[in-house]
Every structure is written in structure tokens, then in C-alpha cells.
Amino acid sequence: MIEKTVDVPSVCRMLLYPDKSAIAVTASYALFKRDGFRRSFGCIGGTLWAGCEKFEAMIPIIESERLTLRPYKDSDFEAFADFFGSDRATYYGGSCDRNDAWRRMAMFAGHWLLRGYGVWALEEKATGAFVGQAGLWFPEGWPEREITWMVLAGYEGKGFASEAAIRVRAHAFETLGWTRLVSCIQPENKPSIRLAERVGAVYERSQSIPGRDFLVYRHAGSALRD
């Protein structure tokens, strides 16, 4: 018998995916948002939809001066796939085809469900354009929770990444009450190293994570109160 509760873990159990992976749950979430599919499931579809709404509501929308940090949308995918299909993705897991790009987007969305925090899409307020992503990241094998960021081609040099990183960091320390936070950056990624230093992060150590060499930069809580 299908559970009728609508909290996120119960919604996961209702979905017909035995492994309950973040990708499967996120894919199902997108599917159940479609009105026709919902209607075809009757009251079950309505229950699942209520859970989907709660899943969406668990991702807060926050703002900085020029950016809205929001959940990913279907309309972000083309730009997202272009980025991850290019050499610019070298320091973000490497380039991939469109199918794997979709799975990566689903992974970022699913991280919210599994951890209760995650990565936001960055939307420029002035234009409504999707310009990159930034957020809180802690996958399996990572040494601790980190701030991550990336900006799409055409939006570099505008200060969007640093603005987003500072806003995410403030959310982590001031809203979530965290006291420890890092950024893990590959040594060859000089732009991200400069950005980390510009926002006040300090090099702490080198570490292999997992099987790749990273520089770990520490974000001090006191650096946020600016």
C-alpha cells in the first residue's frame, strides 16, 4: 500500500525506483510536475505532487545585489549542457555529453534532498539570464563541506562568482550556523584560486580527493562579517 504522507523521505519511498538514487528521485520529481502525468495517477498523483511541491520548497531562494540564487529549471539545461560539453568543465568533473550533463544537473538538484543544502543556479536580476552556479557541496569522499562556484562563458569578469560565493558563505555561517567551510580547488585552476583568495579564503593544505590533487582553502567565519 502506498504511503499517503508527503514529507520528502516518504515521497522517495513512493517512487518506483528501488535504489532511491538522487538522480532517480529528481527525474521523477520533474515527471510528476507535468499536469497530464499527475492527472493520470489520480489521487496518488496528487499526493506525489504535494511531495514534489515540498521538495521544491526546501530549496530557499536567496539574493545578492545582482543575482538571484534559485533552484535549477528545465530552461537552464541548454546553457548547462554547453558548459559541461566544453573544455571549461575541466575543473568541474570534466567535459561530458548531453546525457551525462542532464544527470549532473539532476545530481545537483538531488544533493538538496540528500543533504538538506546544495548548489543554486545563478540568475542575473537585470536580464533573467542563467549565468552559472554556486552553493554548498559535500558529495561522498569529500573531506568536508565546501563552497563551489562556476560561471558560464560570456559572464566571466563581471564579479558574479565572487558575489555569489560571498552570499553563499554568509548563508552557511549566518543562517545555517556552520563554523567550518572550505573550497577544494585543483592547482591548475588559477582563476578559482585567485577568487578564493579575493573573498578571504586562506590556503590550508593539499589533499587527494578522490584520486585527484586539490588545494584546500579555508573560509573563516569572521571574514563574512564585512
N, C-alpha and C positions, 0 to 999 in steps of 0.2 A: 504493500500500500504506500502511495506517495505521500510524503510529509507535506503538511499544509503551512508550515511555518515559513517565514520569508527572510529570516536572517541569512547572511551570506553563506555560512557553512552549510545550512540546510539546502540552499539553492544548489550548492555544489553537489550534494548528495542526490538531488532530484535529477540532475543532468545525466544523460545516458552515456557517460564516459567513465569507465571503471578506474582509470588511473587518476582522475580528478586533476589533471595537469593544468597549469596556469593557461597554457595555450588553448586547451580544450574548453575550459570554462569561459575564457574570453571570447572564443569563436562562438560558443553557444549564446553568450550574452548578446553579441551582435545579431545573431539569428533571431533570438526571441524579441528583439526590439522591433522587428518587422511586423506591422499590424496584421497582415494576412496570415502569417505563420502563427501569431498569437491567437487569432480567432479560430484557427483550425484545431487548436488544442483546448478550446472551451475554457472551463474553469481552471484546468491545470495550467493552460497558457497564461491566464490572468494571474495565477499565483506566482508563476515563474517571472512574469513581467514585474510584479511588485518587488520580487527579489532583485531583478535587474535594476530597477529604479534605486533601490537601496545601495547596490553596488556602485552605481554612478554617483550617488550622494556621498559615499565615503571618501571621494577624492575632492578635497577642498579646492576652490578656485581662489588664487591669491594674486596680488598685483604688485608691480613695481611702478616706477614713474612712467615708463614707456611700454611695458609689457604686461600681458595677462598670462598667468601660468595656469593652464587648464588641462583637463583630460584630453587624450588623443581623440580625433574624429576620423571617420572614413575619408573625408576630403583631404586629410593630411597625407594620405598614403602615397600619392604620386611623387610629391617632393621628398618624402621619406625614402621611397624606393630609389629615386635618383641619387640621393646622397649615399645610400648603402650599396649602390651599384657602381660607385666611383672610387678612385684612389683616396678620396677624402675620408673614407671609412677605415683606413689602415689602422688607426689607433682606437677604433671603436668596434673591435672584433673582426675587422677585415671586411672587404667587399663581398657582396653576395648577389644572387639573382632575385627577381621579384618575389618568388615563392618564399624564399628564406627571409626577405625583407618583411613580408607580411607577418611571418612568425616572430620576427624580432619586435615588431610593433605590438603584437599580442603579448609577448613576453613582458614588455614594459608595462602594459595595462595589467597583466596578471600579477606582477610584483606587488601592486597595491592590495590585491586580495590576499596574498600570502603573507605579506609583512605589515600591512596597515599604513604604509607610506611608499613613496616611489617617485617616478620621473614624470614631470609635466611637459606637455607641448608648450612652446613659447609662441605667443601671438602678439604681433605688433599692434598696439592700440590704434595708431594713426591710420593703418591700412587694412587691418584684419588679416594680414598675411601670416602664415605659419613660417617662422624663421629659425626654428631649432628646438632643442630640448634641454632641460636641466632638472635636477632633482636629487633625491636621496636613493642610494643604490647599495644593496647588500645581498648579492647572489651567493649561492653555495661556493665555498672555497675562498671567499674574500676575507681579508684579515679583520675588518671592522666596517662600520657604516661609513659611506663616503658621499661627498658631493660630486656629481658628474655633470658635464655640460657639453654641448656641441651646437654649432651654428651652421646653417645651410649656406651653400655657395651664393654669393651675391649680397650677403648680410654681414660679412666679416668687416672688421674695422669700425663698427658703429658702437662698440661697447655693450652690445646686447649680452654677451656671455658673462662678463663681469657683473653687470647689473643683475642678471638672473642668479648668478652664484651668490651674491651678497643677500639677495632676497630669500633664497632657499636656505642659506645658512642662518639667517635670522629666524626663519620658521622653525628650524631644527632646535636652536638653542632657546628661543624665547617662547615659542608655542608648544613644542613637544617636550621641552625641558631637558634636552640632551646636554651632555657635558664633554663628549668626545666625538670628533668628526675628522675625517681625512679626505684627501684626494689622491688617488693612485694613478700616476702618470708615467707612460713609457718614456725612457730617457731621450728618445729621438723626437718626441713631441714638444719641440721648443715653444710654440705658441701657447700651449696649455701650461707649461712651466712658468712662462712669463705672466700669464693670467693669475695663476695660483699665488705667485709672489706679489703681484699687484694688489690682490684683495687681502693680503696679510698672512697667507699660509706660509709655514716655515718647513724647509726640508728636514725630515727626521731620520729616514733610513732608506736603504734599498732592500727590496724583497721580491722573491719569485712568487707570482700569483697567477693562476696555477700554471707553471711551466713557462711563464713569460716574466721578464725583468721589469720591475716598476720602481719608480721613485715615490716614496710615501711622504706627502706634505700634510702637516698638521694644522688644522684650523683651531685657533684659540678662541674660547668663548668671549674673552674680553675684547677681542678685535671686532666684535659685532656691534659694540655699543658706540657707533660713530654717527 
